[in-house]
């Protein structure tokens, strides 16, 4: 009975982690779209909480557009952009950041649920801490990457920062996948 309950808990945690794997894959694809559409510098501030909502009226859109107009990317690459064109690139960066927040919430609420229902085993604590750290690191690297393109004479984010962000995402993806599979595989031993 106890062993069966433990296997059920492991399976539930593994499925939650696999949802995270799927979300990370979508996030990597959104990051690629953000890069290909040159959208990464359209949001010039990092507001982890208040930045969840996009501008809600014409005045707020104009404020965001005016912030973007100060960047060298606008001055030298997109100087002919209209507000409508700006909204289209803003959308991809906003979606990329919002999806990251959603992933964080899915992980946090799942973690709280499994912790409150005592489904975690002692051996899961270190991998969970590692997931938290890798996820937080991703957010920091992402903002560091954006900042690398918001300096004078830079039209895009730095290649080293972009590559670091991408490799860290792949590392998080692989680690989450490995952790989920390790829970599912032990179920059949």
C-alpha positions in Angstrom: 0.0 0.0 0.0 2.7 2.5 1.0 4.9 1.5 -2.0 1.9 1.9 -4.4 1.2 5.4 -2.9 4.8 6.3 -3.3 4.8 5.2 -7.0 1.6 7.2 -7.6 3.2 10.3 -6.1 6.3 9.8 -8.2 4.2 9.5 -11.3 2.2 12.7 -10.5 5.4 14.7 -9.9 6.9 13.3 -13.1 3.9 14.3 -15.2 4.1 17.8 -13.6 7.7 18.0 -14.6 6.9 16.8 -18.1 4.4 19.6 -18.4 7.3 21.8 -17.6 9.4 20.2 -20.3 6.7 20.9 -22.8 6.5 24.5 -21.6 10.3 24.9 -21.9 10.2 23.6 -25.5 7.5 26.2 -26.3 9.6 28.9 -24.6 12.6 28.0 -26.6 10.5 28.3 -29.8 9.1 31.6 -28.7 12.7 32.8 -28.0 13.6 31.8 -31.6 10.7 33.8 -33.0 11.6 36.7 -30.8 15.2 36.6 -32.2 14.0 36.2 -35.8 11.6 39.1 -35.6 14.2 41.3 -33.9 11.7 41.8 -31.0 14.1 41.3 -28.1 14.8 44.9 -27.4 11.3 46.2 -27.8 10.7 46.1 -24.0 13.4 48.2 -22.5 12.6 47.6 -18.8 12.4 44.5 -16.7 9.3 44.5 -14.6 8.8 40.9 -13.4 5.5 41.6 -11.7 4.0 44.7 -13.2 5.2 43.9 -16.7 2.8 41.0 -17.1 0.1 43.1 -18.7 0.9 44.8 -22.1 0.1 48.5 -22.5 -3.7 48.9 -22.1 -4.3 52.2 -23.9 -2.9 54.5 -26.6 -1.0 56.7 -24.1 0.7 53.6 -22.5 1.6 52.3 -26.0 3.1 55.6 -26.9 5.2 55.6 -23.7 6.6 52.1 -24.5 7.3 53.2 -28.1 9.1 56.3 -26.9 11.3 54.2 -24.7 12.1 52.0 -27.7 12.9 55.0 -29.8 15.8 55.8 -27.5 17.6 52.5 -28.4 20.2 52.4 -31.1 18.2 49.5 -32.7 15.4 51.9 -33.4 17.7 54.8 -34.5 19.7 52.7 -36.9 17.7 49.7 -37.9 14.0 50.4 -37.4 13.8 54.2 -37.6 10.9 54.0 -40.0 8.8 51.9 -37.6 5.2 53.0 -37.0 3.4 52.4 -33.7 1.6 49.5 -35.3 4.9 47.8 -36.4 6.3 48.4 -32.9 3.3 46.6 -31.4 4.0 43.5 -33.6 7.6 43.2 -32.3 6.5 44.1 -28.8 4.0 41.2 -28.9 6.7 38.5 -29.4 8.9 39.8 -26.6 5.9 40.2 -24.3 4.7 36.7 -25.0 8.2 35.3 -24.4 8.4 37.0 -21.0 4.8 36.2 -20.1 5.2 32.5 -21.0 8.3 32.5 -18.7 6.3 33.9 -15.9 3.6 31.3 -16.5 6.2 28.5 -16.3 7.4 29.9 -13.0 3.9 29.9 -11.6 3.2 26.3 -12.9 6.4 25.2 -11.2 5.8 27.2 -8.0 2.1 26.1 -7.5 3.0 22.5 -8.3 5.9 22.6 -5.9 3.6 24.1 -3.1 0.9 21.5 -3.8 3.3 18.5 -3.7 5.0 19.9 -0.7 1.7 20.5 1.2 0.4 17.0 0.3 3.7 15.5 1.4 4.4 13.8 -1.9 8.1 14.7 -2.1 10.6 12.2 -0.9 13.8 13.2 0.7 15.8 12.4 -2.4 13.8 14.9 -4.5 14.8 17.9 -2.4 18.2 18.6 -4.0 16.9 18.2 -7.6 14.0 20.5 -6.8 16.3 23.2 -5.4 18.4 22.8 -8.6 15.3 23.3 -10.8 14.5 26.5 -8.8 18.1 27.8 -9.2 18.2 26.9 -12.9 14.9 28.6 -13.6 15.9 31.7 -11.7 19.2 31.8 -13.4 17.4 31.7 -16.8 15.4 34.8 -15.9 18.6 36.7 -14.8 20.5 35.6 -18.0 17.6 36.7 -20.1 17.5 40.2 -18.7 21.3 40.4 -18.8 21.0 39.5 -22.5 18.5 42.2 -23.2 20.6 44.8 -21.3 23.5 43.8 -23.6 21.6 45.3 -26.5 20.4 48.4 -24.8 23.8 50.1 -24.8 25.1 52.7 -27.3 26.2 51.4 -30.7 24.4 48.0 -30.2 21.6 47.1 -32.5 20.9 43.6 -31.2 21.5 41.6 -28.1 25.1 40.3 -27.6 25.8 37.0 -29.3 27.6 35.6 -26.2 24.7 36.6 -24.0 22.2 35.1 -26.5 24.1 31.9 -26.7 24.4 31.7 -23.0 20.6 32.2 -22.6 19.9 29.5 -25.2 22.4 27.0 -23.7 21.1 27.6 -20.2 17.5 26.9 -21.5 18.7 23.7 -23.1 20.4 22.8 -19.8 17.1 23.5 -17.9 15.2 21.4 -20.4 17.5 18.4 -20.2 17.7 18.5 -16.4 13.9 18.7 -16.1 13.5 15.9 -18.6 16.1 13.7 -16.8 14.4 14.3 -13.4 11.0 13.4 -14.8 12.3 10.3 -16.5 14.2 9.2 -13.3 10.9 9.3 -11.4 9.1 7.3 -14.1 11.9 4.7 -14.6 12.2 3.9 -10.9 8.5 3.2 -11.0 9.1 0.1 -13.1 12.1 -1.4 -11.2 
